Amino acid sequence: MKTAPYGSWKSPITSDLIVKETIGLSQPRLDGDDTYWIEMRPSERGRQVIVRRTSDGSRTDINPSEFNARTRVQEYGGGDYVVHEGAVYFSNFADQQLYRAAPDSAPQLISSECSDDRVRYADAVVDPKRKRLICVCEDHRQPGEAQNYLVSVPLAGGTNTVLVSGNDFYSSPRVSPDGSQLAWLTWHHPNMPWDGCELWTGDIDDDGGVTNQRHVAGGLRESIFQPEWSPDGLLHFVSETSGWWNICRFANDSIECLVEQEAEFGVPQWVFGLSTYAFESVERIICAFVEKGIWSLGTIDTRRKHLERIETPFTEISFVRAAAGRALFRAGSPLTPFSIVEMNLATRETNVLRRASNVEIDPGYISEPKPIEFPTENDLTAHGFFYPPKNRDFAGPEGERPLLLVKSHGGPTSATIAVLMLGIQYWTSRGIAVLDVNYGGSTGYGRAYRERLNGTWGVTDVDDCINGAKFLAGRVEAEANRSMIDGGSAGGYTTLCALTFRDYFKAGASHYGVSDLEALEVDTHKFESRYSRSLIGPYPERRDLYYERSPLHFTDRLSCPVIFFQGLEDKVVPPNQAEMMVEALRQKNLPVAYVTFAGEQHGFRQAKNIKRSLDGELYFYSRIFGFELADDVEPVEIENL
């Protein structure tokens, strides 16, 4: 084993390896004996491809190369496709229209409301009795905010019919097994769906309209997630009346909780098409739930209302689907990447159908996450995952502590997870420790923990990131004077706040991060256009808070280098957010770098840009902290250095 400075270790986990051998996996579905999922392929400029796997193991791409199965409803998308009896219906990214892909035939356009991307569709469900799709529609044809509603679209193509309208947002349409009822979720500004939303049902009449609409559950302060009908026609859903997202059902005009646990069976609805549970039969639900950041799989006996845990090696489980005798889901562990996994429910044996990466990395280069709890402000406890440096070939100099990179996840109403992420191993295998923080406001720890951020965004999250770093420094696991922070989107905002309003971190990287809260408030998309009001305060009444917590206005307090990465087509956090901050740093004569990506939106999907952002950030830190890199990487221009 060689001794070398932290940060300079030679690693087999290169940016080329990450982008060339890794794909995104999401939205698995079952259709008879066939399974489906979506692959996001960086090598194809981030194109999303629907893949079908038949029972003999053969795989076929459903949408040809000129089609990208990705919706832009609410900008974050999700719920991009649905499959029924071998036919696949999907939203195409270029025109946002719905297409039908039958076996052995080219996709056919079935939506006819608009010929361009001003009318968008997501979260479709098939209504087989009436041979139509029911889905969320987002209409941008009129001035002002887009209009959202539920519509039906004939499977064979034809004119849309509006079924439910009048509210700001809709999601999760679900048709009952006998086709007589429709259930859906809806909410209004300024709420986000995890703040509070409502579950409604209606009868489907002979003409296909939705009548006798009635409110079932939810409200301004009760979040509902994933309505589903059981095979015998009982409406189930996830509610958090107990302070935790637990599975409930509606029967005999009353609501009962199936299993009350201090665990979360739901997640924040940032995208459509999420699923944490599914019916294997009338008597059995297959479910995923999270406790202190770690996901588990289980079954619920619906008669006895009893939860049984299923032992698996996985620490993240999502997109749960089920059919008689089997379950399908996406899962990952500290030693394995995200995979599409099928489970035989009789034997509990699992079969990996597709891995996000087929690269086999020697465990000697993999740092496993250690869940940590640490004290933070107001005598509270915060959470995170610590990844110590690990490389079987290298050790740091005696008496020297490693550099520490603190990661702040996006959202901010979201969470980081304990699975093998090569983007983290990229750092740890080079001798840089990583702390991935689930700061107050993160999900997976109950509503009270999630609401710690209400009114305190830019304060609580920053406190927790700094206190986590101090905790590790106090345990002699990281060097306080060589600590960095990075994050994307809301995590970029936390990063910029930490670097502007505090003096703990010595450098940082903002990936499409927010620097001006007021600019974000007046120049973002509909879904998040009131989000800051719960995180900061009412606007414009508390405009002072928006000013006081915007790093852009206090660049005089900055005293350390920052690198910015920005997609030029980002509609969520527009490029001017980064550009204003970069210009301010230039004027202050602080080291600054600005790397832009044409054709990228909110988050980077193209292989060359993912590579550039990884290597660029590493190069930036090497210049700031003065360590040599083991490999040549493309340099970035650093001004004022």
C-alpha positions as CSV (number, residue, x, y, z in Angstrom):
1,M,0.0,0.0,0.0
2,K,1.3,3.4,-1.0
3,T,1.2,6.5,1.1
4,A,0.0,9.6,-0.8
5,P,-1.8,12.9,0.1
6,Y,-5.5,12.7,0.4
7,G,-7.2,13.7,-2.9
8,S,-4.3,12.4,-5.0
9,W,-5.0,8.7,-4.9
10,K,-5.3,7.0,-8.3
11,S,-8.7,5.4,-8.6
12,P,-10.3,3.0,-11.1
13,I,-13.6,4.8,-10.7
14,T,-13.2,7.4,-13.4
15,S,-15.7,9.8,-14.8
16,D,-15.5,7.9,-18.1
17,L,-16.4,4.7,-16.4
18,I,-19.3,6.4,-14.6
19,V,-20.9,8.0,-17.7
20,K,-20.2,5.2,-20.2
21,E,-21.2,2.3,-18.1
22,T,-24.1,3.8,-16.1
23,I,-27.7,4.4,-17.0
24,G,-30.7,5.6,-15.0
25,L,-33.4,3.1,-14.1
26,S,-37.0,4.0,-13.1
27,Q,-40.7,3.2,-13.5
28,P,-40.8,-0.6,-13.7
29,R,-44.2,-2.1,-14.7
30,L,-45.8,-5.5,-15.1
31,D,-48.0,-6.6,-18.0
32,G,-48.9,-10.2,-18.0
33,D,-45.6,-12.2,-18.0
34,D,-43.7,-9.2,-19.4
35,T,-41.8,-6.6,-17.4
36,Y,-41.0,-3.0,-18.5
37,W,-38.9,-0.2,-17.2
38,I,-37.3,3.1,-18.3
39,E,-33.6,3.5,-19.0
40,M,-32.1,7.0,-19.1
41,R,-29.1,6.7,-21.3
42,P,-26.4,9.4,-20.9
43,S,-24.7,8.0,-24.0
44,E,-27.8,8.9,-26.0
45,R,-27.9,12.5,-24.7
46,G,-30.1,11.5,-21.8
47,R,-32.8,9.9,-23.9
48,Q,-35.4,7.8,-22.0
49,V,-36.1,4.4,-23.5
50,I,-38.9,2.1,-22.5
51,V,-37.6,-1.5,-22.3
52,R,-39.6,-4.7,-22.4
53,R,-38.3,-7.9,-21.0
54,T,-40.2,-11.1,-21.9
55,S,-40.3,-14.2,-19.8
56,D,-37.5,-15.8,-21.8
57,G,-35.2,-13.0,-20.8
58,S,-35.0,-11.2,-24.1
59,R,-35.1,-7.4,-24.0
60,T,-36.5,-5.0,-26.6
61,D,-36.5,-1.2,-26.9
62,I,-40.0,0.0,-27.3
63,N,-39.5,3.6,-28.5
64,P,-37.1,3.9,-31.5
65,S,-34.2,6.4,-31.5
66,E,-36.2,9.4,-32.7
67,F,-38.5,9.1,-29.6
68,N,-37.7,10.1,-26.0
69,A,-40.2,8.8,-23.5
70,R,-40.3,11.7,-21.1
71,T,-43.0,14.2,-20.1
72,R,-42.4,17.7,-19.0
73,V,-45.6,18.1,-16.9
74,Q,-44.6,20.1,-13.8
75,E,-41.1,20.2,-15.4
76,Y,-40.0,17.2,-13.3
77,G,-42.1,14.8,-15.2
78,G,-42.4,11.1,-14.3
79,G,-45.3,8.9,-15.1
80,D,-44.0,8.9,-18.6
81,Y,-45.7,5.7,-19.9
82,V,-48.3,3.0,-19.2
83,V,-48.7,-0.5,-20.7
84,H,-51.8,-2.6,-21.3
85,E,-52.0,-6.0,-23.0
86,G,-48.8,-5.4,-24.9
87,A,-49.5,-1.9,-26.1
88,V,-47.4,0.9,-24.6
89,Y,-48.6,4.5,-24.4
90,F,-46.0,7.2,-23.7
91,S,-45.3,10.9,-23.8
92,N,-42.7,12.0,-26.3
93,F,-40.3,14.7,-25.1
94,A,-40.0,16.7,-28.4
95,D,-43.7,17.4,-28.9
96,Q,-45.1,16.3,-25.5
97,Q,-47.8,14.3,-27.3
98,L,-49.1,10.8,-26.5
99,Y,-48.1,7.9,-28.7
100,R,-49.2,4.3,-28.9
101,A,-46.5,1.6,-29.6
102,A,-48.1,-1.7,-30.4
103,P,-45.9,-4.8,-30.8
104,D,-43.8,-4.8,-34.0
105,S,-45.1,-1.4,-35.2
106,A,-43.9,2.2,-35.2
107,P,-45.3,4.5,-32.5
108,Q,-48.6,6.2,-33.6
109,L,-49.7,9.6,-32.4
110,I,-53.0,9.4,-30.5
111,S,-53.4,12.9,-28.9
112,S,-54.7,15.6,-31.2
113,E,-55.3,18.6,-29.0
114,C,-52.2,20.4,-30.0
115,S,-49.3,19.8,-32.5
116,D,-46.6,21.2,-30.3
117,D,-45.4,21.0,-26.7
118,R,-47.8,23.5,-25.2
119,V,-50.2,20.6,-24.2
120,R,-48.5,17.9,-22.1
121,Y,-49.6,14.6,-20.6
122,A,-48.4,12.5,-17.7
123,D,-49.5,9.8,-15.2
124,A,-51.8,8.0,-17.5
125,V,-53.9,5.0,-16.6
126,V,-55.8,2.8,-18.9
127,D,-59.6,2.6,-18.7
128,P,-60.1,-0.6,-20.6
129,K,-63.9,-0.6,-20.3
130,R,-64.1,2.6,-22.4
131,K,-60.9,2.0,-24.4
132,R,-59.2,5.3,-23.3
133,L,-56.4,6.7,-21.2
134,I,-57.1,9.0,-18.3
135,C,-54.2,11.2,-17.5
136,V,-53.0,14.6,-16.1
137,C,-52.9,17.3,-18.8
138,E,-51.0,20.6,-18.5
139,D,-52.1,23.3,-21.0
140,H,-49.7,26.1,-21.7
141,R,-51.7,27.7,-24.6
142,Q,-53.1,30.6,-22.6
143,P,-51.2,33.5,-21.1
144,G,-50.2,33.3,-17.5
145,E,-50.0,30.0,-15.5
146,A,-50.5,26.7,-17.2
147,Q,-53.9,25.0,-16.6
148,N,-54.0,21.5,-15.1
149,Y,-56.8,19.0,-15.3
150,L,-57.6,15.4,-15.8
151,V,-58.5,14.3,-19.4
152,S,-59.4,11.2,-21.3
153,V,-57.7,10.3,-24.6
154,P,-59.1,7.5,-26.8
155,L,-56.6,4.6,-27.2
156,A,-57.1,4.7,-30.9
157,G,-56.6,8.4,-31.1
158,G,-59.0,11.3,-31.1
159,T,-60.2,14.4,-29.2
160,N,-59.4,14.9,-25.5
161,T,-62.2,15.2,-23.1
162,V,-61.8,17.1,-19.8
163,L,-63.0,15.0,-16.9
164,V,-62.0,17.0,-13.8
165,S,-60.9,20.6,-13.7
166,G,-60.9,23.8,-11.6
167,N,-58.0,23.2,-9.2
168,D,-54.4,24.2,-9.5
169,F,-52.9,20.6,-9.6
170,Y,-53.9,17.0,-10.2
171,S,-52.2,13.7,-10.0
172,S,-52.6,9.9,-9.6
173,P,-55.9,9.2,-11.5
174,R,-56.9,5.6,-10.7
175,V,-59.8,3.6,-12.2
176,S,-61.6,1.1,-9.9
177,P,-61.4,-2.6,-11.0
178,D,-65.0,-2.6,-12.2
179,G,-64.6,0.7,-14.1
180,S,-67.3,2.5,-12.1
181,Q,-65.2,5.0,-10.2
182,L,-62.2,7.3,-10.6
183,A,-59.9,8.4,-7.7
184,W,-57.4,11.2,-7.9
185,L,-55.3,13.6,-5.9
186,T,-55.6,17.4,-6.1
187,W,-54.1,20.5,-4.4
188,H,-54.0,24.3,-4.6
189,H,-51.3,27.0,-4.3
190,P,-49.4,27.6,-2.1
191,N,-49.3,24.0,-1.0
192,M,-46.9,21.4,-2.3
193,P,-48.4,17.9,-2.3
194,W,-46.4,16.9,0.8
195,D,-47.8,20.0,2.7
196,G,-51.3,18.9,2.1
197,C,-53.5,17.6,-0.7
198,E,-56.9,16.0,-1.1
199,L,-58.1,12.6,-2.3
200,W,-61.3,12.6,-4.3
201,T,-63.5,10.0,-6.0
202,G,-66.2,10.3,-8.5
203,D,-68.6,7.9,-10.4
204,I,-68.0,7.3,-14.1
205,D,-71.3,7.6,-15.9
206,D,-72.5,6.0,-19.1
207,D,-71.0,8.8,-21.2
208,G,-67.6,8.4,-19.5
209,G,-67.9,11.6,-17.5
210,V,-67.1,11.9,-13.8
211,T,-70.1,12.7,-11.6
212,N,-70.9,12.7,-7.8
213,Q,-67.4,14.0,-7.0
214,R,-66.7,13.7,-3.3
215,H,-63.8,14.4,-0.9
216,V,-62.5,11.3,0.8
217,A,-59.4,12.4,2.8
218,G,-56.6,15.0,3.0
219,G,-56.6,18.7,3.4
220,L,-54.4,21.7,3.9
221,R,-52.3,20.0,6.6
222,E,-52.7,16.3,5.6
223,S,-50.7,14.9,2.8
224,I,-52.0,12.0,0.8
225,F,-49.9,9.8,-1.4
226,Q,-50.6,7.0,-4.0
227,P,-54.3,6.1,-4.1
228,E,-54.8,2.5,-5.2
229,W,-57.9,0.3,-5.6
230,S,-57.6,-3.2,-4.1
231,P,-58.7,-6.1,-6.4
232,D,-62.0,-6.2,-4.6
233,G,-62.6,-2.5,-5.1
234,L,-61.6,-0.9,-1.8
235,L,-59.7,2.4,-2.0
236,H,-56.3,2.5,-0.3
237,F,-53.9,5.4,0.1
238,V,-51.0,6.7,2.2
239,S,-51.9,9.4,4.8
240,E,-49.9,11.0,7.6
241,T,-52.5,11.9,10.2
242,S,-50.3,10.1,12.7
243,G,-47.3,12.3,11.7
244,W,-46.0,9.4,9.5
245,W,-47.0,8.4,6.0
246,N,-48.8,5.1,6.7
247,I,-51.1,3.0,4.5
248,C,-54.9,3.5,5.0
249,R,-58.1,2.3,3.4
250,F,-61.6,3.7,2.9
251,A,-64.3,1.3,3.7
252,N,-67.9,1.7,4.9
253,D,-67.5,5.5,4.7
254,S,-64.7,5.4,7.3
255,I,-60.9,5.5,7.1
256,E,-58.7,3.0,9.0
257,C,-54.9,2.7,9.1
258,L,-53.7,-0.8,8.1
259,V,-50.5,-0.6,10.0
260,E,-49.4,2.3,12.2
261,Q,-45.6,2.6,12.3
262,E,-43.1,5.3,13.0
263,A,-41.9,4.7,9.4
264,E,-42.7,6.3,6.1
265,F,-44.6,4.4,3.4
266,G,-44.7,7.5,1.2
267,V,-42.3,9.9,-0.4
268,P,-42.6,13.5,-1.6
269,Q,-44.4,13.6,-4.9
270,W,-41.8,15.5,-6.9
271,V,-42.5,13.4,-10.0
272,F,-45.5,11.3,-11.2
273,G,-45.6,7.6,-11.3
274,L,-44.2,6.9,-7.8
275,S,-45.3,3.7,-6.0
276,T,-44.3,2.4,-2.6
277,Y,-46.9,-0.4,-2.4
278,A,-48.9,-2.7,-4.6
279,F,-51.5,-5.5,-4.3
280,E,-50.3,-9.0,-4.8
281,S,-53.8,-10.2,-4.0
282,V,-56.9,-9.0,-2.1
283,E,-55.3,-10.3,1.1
284,R,-51.7,-9.1,0.6
285,I,-49.9,-5.8,-0.1
286,I,-46.2,-5.7,-1.0
287,C,-44.8,-2.5,0.4
288,A,-41.5,-0.5,0.9
289,F,-41.0,1.8,3.9
290,V,-38.1,3.8,5.3
291,E,-36.8,4.1,8.8
292,K,-34.0,6.6,9.6
293,G,-33.0,6.8,6.0
294,I,-32.9,3.0,5.3
295,W,-35.5,1.3,3.2
296,S,-37.1,-2.1,3.8
297,L,-39.5,-4.4,2.0
298,G,-42.5,-6.0,3.7
299,T,-45.9,-7.5,3.2
300,I,-49.2,-6.4,4.8
301,D,-51.9,-8.9,5.6
302,T,-55.0,-6.8,4.8
303,R,-57.3,-9.0,6.9
304,R,-55.2,-9.1,10.1
305,K,-53.6,-5.7,9.4
306,H,-50.2,-7.1,10.1
307,L,-46.8,-6.0,8.7
308,E,-44.2,-8.7,8.0
309,R,-40.7,-7.6,7.1
310,I,-38.9,-9.3,4.2
311,E,-35.1,-9.6,4.7
312,T,-33.2,-8.3,1.7
313,P,-29.7,-6.8,1.1
314,F,-31.3,-3.6,-0.2
315,T,-31.2,-0.2,1.5
316,E,-33.3,1.6,-1.1
317,I,-36.5,0.2,-2.6
318,S,-38.9,2.1,-4.8
319,F,-41.4,1.9,-7.7
320,V,-43.1,-1.2,-6.2
321,R,-45.3,-3.3,-8.5
322,A,-46.9,-6.7,-7.8
323,A,-48.9,-9.5,-9.4
324,A,-49.8,-13.0,-8.2
325,G,-46.8,-14.6,-6.7
326,R,-44.2,-11.9,-7.7
327,A,-43.1,-8.4,-7.0
328,L,-41.1,-5.9,-9.1
329,F,-39.2,-2.9,-7.9
330,R,-36.1,-0.8,-8.2
331,A,-33.5,-1.4,-5.4
332,G,-29.9,-0.8,-4.5
333,S,-27.5,-1.4,-1.6
334,P,-24.2,0.0,-0.4
335,L,-22.4,-2.5,-2.6
336,T,-24.7,-2.7,-5.6
337,P,-26.1,0.0,-7.9
338,F,-29.7,0.6,-8.6
339,S,-31.3,-2.4,-10.3
340,I,-34.6,-3.6,-11.5
341,V,-35.4,-6.6,-9.3
342,E,-38.1,-9.3,-9.4
343,M,-38.9,-11.3,-6.4
344,N,-40.6,-14.7,-6.1
345,L,-42.9,-14.1,-3.2
346,A,-43.2,-17.8,-2.4
347,T,-39.4,-18.4,-2.1
348,R,-38.4,-14.8,-1.5
349,E,-35.7,-15.3,-4.1
350,T,-34.7,-12.2,-6.1
351,N,-33.6,-11.9,-9.8
352,V,-31.9,-8.8,-11.0
353,L,-33.3,-8.0,-14.4
354,R,-31.2,-4.9,-15.2
355,R,-28.4,-3.1,-13.4
356,A,-27.7,0.6,-13.7
357,S,-24.1,-0.3,-14.1
358,N,-22.5,-3.6,-15.2
359,V,-19.1,-2.5,-14.0
360,E,-17.7,-4.8,-11.3
361,I,-15.7,-2.8,-8.9
362,D,-13.4,-4.4,-6.3
363,P,-14.8,-3.9,-2.8
364,G,-11.4,-2.6,-1.9
365,Y,-12.3,0.7,-3.6
366,I,-15.8,1.0,-2.3
367,S,-16.6,3.1,0.8
368,E,-19.8,1.9,2.5
369,P,-22.0,4.5,4.0
370,K,-22.2,4.7,7.8
371,P,-25.5,6.2,9.1
372,I,-24.7,8.9,11.7
373,E,-26.7,11.0,14.0
374,F,-25.2,14.2,15.3
375,P,-26.2,17.1,17.6
376,T,-27.4,20.3,15.9
377,E,-29.1,23.6,16.9
378,N,-31.9,23.8,19.5
379,D,-30.8,20.5,21.2
380,L,-32.0,18.6,18.2
381,T,-30.4,15.7,16.3
382,A,-29.8,15.6,12.5
383,H,-28.9,12.7,10.2
384,G,-26.6,11.8,7.4
385,F,-24.4,9.1,5.8
386,F,-20.6,9.2,6.2
387,Y,-18.3,7.7,3.6
388,P,-14.7,7.5,4.8
389,P,-11.9,7.5,2.2
390,K,-11.2,4.0,0.9
391,N,-8.8,2.7,-1.7
392,R,-7.0,-0.6,-1.2
393,D,-3.9,0.8,-2.9
394,F,-3.4,3.9,-0.8
395,A,-3.3,5.4,2.7
396,G,-3.0,9.0,3.7
397,P,0.2,10.5,5.4
398,E,0.5,9.6,9.1
399,G,-1.1,12.2,11.3
400,E,-3.0,13.9,8.4
401,R,-6.8,13.9,8.2
402,P,-8.7,13.7,4.9
403,L,-10.4,16.5,3.1
404,L,-14.2,16.4,3.6
405,L,-16.8,17.1,1.0
406,V,-20.2,17.7,2.5
407,K,-23.1,17.0,0.1
408,S,-26.5,18.8,0.4
409,H,-29.3,17.1,-1.4
410,G,-31.8,18.9,-3.6
411,G,-35.5,19.4,-3.1
412,P,-35.0,20.6,-0.4
413,T,-38.0,18.3,0.5
414,S,-36.3,15.1,-0.4
415,A,-33.6,12.8,1.0
416,T,-30.3,11.1,0.3
417,I,-30.1,7.4,0.3
418,A,-27.5,4.7,1.3
419,V,-26.8,3.0,-2.0
420,L,-23.8,2.5,-4.2
421,M,-23.5,5.8,-6.0
422,L,-20.4,6.0,-8.2
423,G,-20.5,9.8,-8.1
424,I,-19.7,9.5,-4.3
425,Q,-17.1,6.7,-4.8
426,Y,-15.4,8.9,-7.3
427,W,-14.4,11.1,-4.3
428,T,-13.8,8.5,-1.6
429,S,-11.6,6.4,-3.8
430,R,-9.3,9.4,-4.3
431,G,-9.0,10.0,-0.6
432,I,-11.7,12.6,0.0
433,A,-14.2,11.8,2.7
434,V,-17.9,12.5,2.0
435,L,-20.8,13.4,4.3
436,D,-24.2,13.1,2.7
437,V,-26.5,15.1,4.9
438,N,-30.2,14.5,5.5
439,Y,-30.7,17.9,7.1
440,G,-33.8,19.0,9.0
441,G,-36.5,19.2,6.2
442,S,-35.5,15.9,4.7
443,T,-38.1,13.1,4.3
444,G,-38.0,9.6,5.8
445,Y,-38.0,10.8,9.4
446,G,-41.7,11.8,9.9
447,R,-43.6,15.1,9.3
448,A,-42.1,16.9,12.3
449,Y,-38.6,16.4,11.0
450,R,-39.7,17.5,7.5
451,E,-41.3,20.6,8.9
452,R,-38.1,21.8,10.6
453,L,-37.3,23.6,7.4
454,N,-40.6,25.6,7.3
455,G,-39.7,29.2,7.5
456,T,-36.0,28.4,8.0
457,W,-34.7,27.4,4.6
458,G,-31.1,28.7,4.4
459,V,-30.7,28.4,8.1
460,T,-31.6,24.9,9.4
461,D,-30.1,23.1,6.4
462,V,-26.9,25.1,6.7
463,D,-26.7,24.5,10.5
464,D,-27.0,20.8,10.0
465,C,-24.4,20.7,7.2
466,I,-21.9,22.6,9.3
467,N,-22.7,20.7,12.5
468,G,-22.2,17.4,10.6
469,A,-18.8,18.5,9.4
470,K,-17.9,19.7,12.9
471,F,-19.0,16.3,14.3
472,L,-16.7,14.4,12.0
473,A,-13.8,16.8,12.7
474,G,-14.3,16.3,16.4
475,R,-14.1,12.5,15.9
476,V,-10.8,13.1,13.9
477,E,-12.3,11.7,10.8
478,A,-11.9,14.8,8.7
479,E,-9.9,18.0,8.5
480,A,-11.9,21.1,9.5
481,N,-9.6,23.4,7.5
482,R,-10.0,21.5,4.3
483,S,-13.7,21.1,4.1
484,M,-15.9,21.7,1.0
485,I,-19.6,21.7,0.3
486,D,-21.5,21.1,-2.8
487,G,-25.1,20.6,-3.9
488,G,-27.5,20.8,-6.8
489,S,-30.7,22.9,-7.1
490,A,-31.9,23.5,-3.6
491,G,-28.7,21.9,-2.4
492,G,-26.8,24.5,-4.4
493,Y,-28.7,27.1,-2.5
494,T,-27.7,25.5,0.8
495,T,-24.1,25.5,-0.5
496,L,-24.2,29.2,-1.4
497,C,-25.8,30.1,1.9
498,A,-23.1,28.2,3.8
499,L,-20.3,29.8,1.9
500,T,-21.8,33.3,2.2
501,F,-23.3,33.6,5.6
502,R,-20.9,31.3,7.5
503,D,-17.2,30.9,7.5
504,Y,-16.7,27.1,8.1
505,F,-16.2,25.7,4.6
506,K,-13.2,26.7,2.6
507,A,-14.6,26.0,-1.0
508,G,-17.7,24.9,-2.7
509,A,-19.5,23.9,-5.8
510,S,-23.0,25.0,-6.9
511,H,-24.7,22.8,-9.4
512,Y,-27.7,24.8,-10.9
513,G,-28.2,26.4,-7.4
514,V,-30.4,29.3,-6.3
515,S,-28.7,32.5,-5.3
516,D,-31.6,35.0,-5.4
517,L,-34.8,33.8,-3.7
518,E,-36.9,36.7,-5.0
519,A,-35.8,36.1,-8.5
520,L,-36.7,32.4,-8.1
521,E,-40.1,33.5,-6.7
522,V,-41.0,35.6,-9.7
523,D,-39.3,33.5,-12.4
524,T,-39.9,29.8,-12.0
525,H,-42.5,27.3,-13.2
526,K,-46.0,26.8,-11.9
527,F,-45.4,23.7,-9.7
528,E,-42.8,25.5,-7.5
529,S,-44.0,29.0,-7.9
530,R,-45.3,29.2,-4.3
531,Y,-42.9,26.7,-2.7
532,S,-40.7,29.3,-1.1
533,R,-43.7,30.7,0.9
534,S,-43.6,27.7,3.3
535,L,-39.8,27.5,3.3
536,I,-39.2,31.3,3.7
537,G,-42.4,33.2,4.4
538,P,-45.3,34.9,2.6
539,Y,-44.4,37.0,-0.5
540,P,-44.3,39.9,-0.9
541,E,-45.2,40.5,2.7
542,R,-41.9,39.1,3.9
543,R,-39.8,40.3,1.1
544,D,-37.2,41.3,3.7
545,L,-36.6,37.6,4.4
546,Y,-36.2,36.8,0.7
547,Y,-33.5,39.5,0.5
548,E,-31.8,38.6,3.8
549,R,-31.4,34.9,2.8
550,S,-30.3,35.5,-0.8
551,P,-26.5,35.0,-1.0
552,L,-26.4,37.2,-4.1
553,H,-27.0,40.3,-1.9
554,F,-24.2,39.5,0.5
555,T,-21.2,38.6,-1.6
556,D,-19.1,40.9,0.5
557,R,-19.3,38.2,3.1
558,L,-17.8,35.5,0.8
559,S,-14.2,34.7,1.4
560,C,-13.6,31.4,-0.3
561,P,-13.6,30.0,-3.9
562,V,-16.7,28.7,-5.7
563,I,-17.3,26.8,-8.9
564,F,-20.7,26.9,-10.7
565,F,-22.2,24.4,-13.1
566,Q,-25.3,25.4,-15.0
567,G,-27.6,24.1,-17.8
568,L,-28.5,26.9,-20.2
569,E,-32.1,25.6,-20.8
570,D,-33.0,25.3,-17.1
571,K,-36.6,26.5,-16.4
572,V,-36.6,25.6,-12.7
573,V,-33.5,27.6,-11.7
574,P,-32.7,29.9,-14.7
575,P,-29.1,30.5,-15.7
576,N,-29.3,34.2,-14.5
577,Q,-29.2,32.8,-10.9
578,A,-25.7,31.6,-11.4
579,E,-24.6,34.4,-13.7
580,M,-25.4,37.1,-11.2
581,M,-23.4,35.3,-8.5
582,V,-20.4,34.7,-10.7
583,E,-20.3,38.3,-11.7
584,A,-20.4,39.4,-8.1
585,L,-17.5,37.0,-7.2
586,R,-15.5,38.4,-10.2
587,Q,-16.0,41.9,-8.8
588,K,-14.8,40.8,-5.4
589,N,-11.7,39.2,-6.9
590,L,-12.4,35.8,-5.4
591,P,-11.4,32.6,-7.3
592,V,-14.4,31.6,-9.3
593,A,-15.2,29.2,-12.2
594,Y,-18.4,29.0,-14.3
595,V,-19.1,26.0,-16.5
596,T,-22.2,26.0,-18.7
597,F,-23.9,23.3,-20.7
598,A,-25.9,24.0,-23.8
599,G,-29.0,21.7,-24.2
600,E,-29.2,20.8,-20.5
601,Q,-32.1,21.6,-18.3
602,H,-32.5,21.1,-14.5
603,G,-29.9,18.4,-13.8
604,F,-27.4,17.0,-16.3
605,R,-28.3,14.1,-18.4
606,Q,-25.7,14.0,-21.2
607,A,-22.6,11.8,-20.7
608,K,-20.1,14.5,-21.7
609,N,-21.6,17.0,-19.3
610,I,-21.8,14.6,-16.3
611,K,-18.1,13.8,-16.9
612,R,-17.2,17.5,-17.2
613,S,-19.0,18.4,-13.9
614,L,-17.3,15.6,-12.0
615,D,-13.8,16.2,-13.3
616,G,-14.2,20.0,-13.2
617,E,-15.1,20.0,-9.6
618,L,-12.2,17.8,-8.7
619,Y,-9.8,19.9,-10.7
620,F,-11.1,23.1,-9.0
621,Y,-10.5,21.6,-5.5
622,S,-7.1,20.4,-6.5
623,R,-6.0,23.9,-7.4
624,I,-7.6,25.5,-4.3
625,F,-6.2,23.0,-1.8
626,G,-2.9,22.3,-3.6
627,F,-3.0,18.5,-4.1
628,E,-1.8,16.8,-7.3
629,L,-4.2,14.7,-9.3
630,A,-3.3,11.1,-10.2
631,D,-4.8,11.5,-13.7
632,D,-5.0,14.2,-16.3
633,V,-8.4,15.9,-16.4
634,E,-9.7,18.6,-18.6
635,P,-9.0,21.9,-16.7
636,V,-11.5,24.5,-16.0
637,E,-10.8,28.2,-16.2
638,I,-10.5,29.6,-12.7
639,E,-10.6,33.4,-12.6
640,N,-8.8,35.4,-9.9
641,L,-6.7,32.5,-8.9
